[in-house]
Amino acid sequence: MSQKIGFVGLGNMGGPMAGNLAAAGYEVKVFDLVNDAMLGVEGVEPQSSAVQAASDVDVFISMLPAGRHVAGLYLDGGVLDAVSGDTLLIDCSTIDPETARMVASAAGERGVNMLDAPVSGGIAGAVGGTLTFIVGGREEVLEQARPVLEVMGANIFHAGENSAGQVAKICNNMLLAVLMAGTSEALALGVANGLDPAVLSEVMKQSSGGNWALNVYNPYPGVMEGSAAGRDYEGGFLVDLMVKDLGLAMDTAQHSASSVPMGSLAHDLYRLHRENLDAGSLDFSSIQWFYKPELRS
């Protein structure tokens, strides 16, 4: 591979993503505020700063926790000044659309192409290189980025112009929260009235209540092998992250004067779940405990 890639943000998602790029033969320069995070990724070249990671690369990728970190990296941290006009910028963070538009506009003013490309698929998808990328930006720029994205993901969707990837990701995760909360509620109701949760799950899967949370990621313990419910909801997509994404959905709805009563209720439920059961570091399917706290061991 002749392309050089800079990568900043080597957390649970970014680390495996950068590792997959290095394993595919790319020269990958990385930076993270946690030194051990850089040392834990095989085949990459640790740098002393984000600016160093962004210098003299063909593609620069960021994977950061929130919009303020993205704005700080590109606008205040000197990355936009460090990259050349030929460098393609890809922000894979899940952030508010307003920040995504602002940073992409600042990049454009410098003649630099940028995509917002938040991901779906969790840690397992990052490790396995099977993530879904939801991309905002010009289509021709996405085509330039596609070979790099294909190393890290199995599905790539073009959602529209800059920030469209963030809006689509926010909408998806809001719906996911609503479905998981509703599925958990229905299962709890059935069990409270004498039904076997596995039997009820099969009935609903084959009926009009079927949905991803029920069919693929059943939240009730003992029903589905391999689900987070079978390991006391350890790992997976954390409640803290779901609360964050639902907060983004509420902010986005406010900016567009959109009505989101189900999303708002899901936001409240997940915040209560986190506070009442100290569930922030558990998988989001642990919302089942909110309805059946006696399940908690």
Secondary structure by P-SEA (a helix, b strand, c coil): ccbbbbbccccccaaaaaaaaaaaccccccccccaaaaaacccbbbbcccccccccccbbbbbcccaaaaaaacccccccccccccbbbbbcccccaaaaaaaaaaaaaacbbbbbccccccaaaaaacbbbbbccccaaaaaaaaaaaaacccccccccccaaaaaaaaaaaaaaaaaaaaaaaaaaaaaaacccaaaaaaaaaaccccccccccccccccccccccccccccccccaaaaaaaaaaaaaaaaaaccccaaaaaaaaaaaaaaaaccccccccccccccccccccc
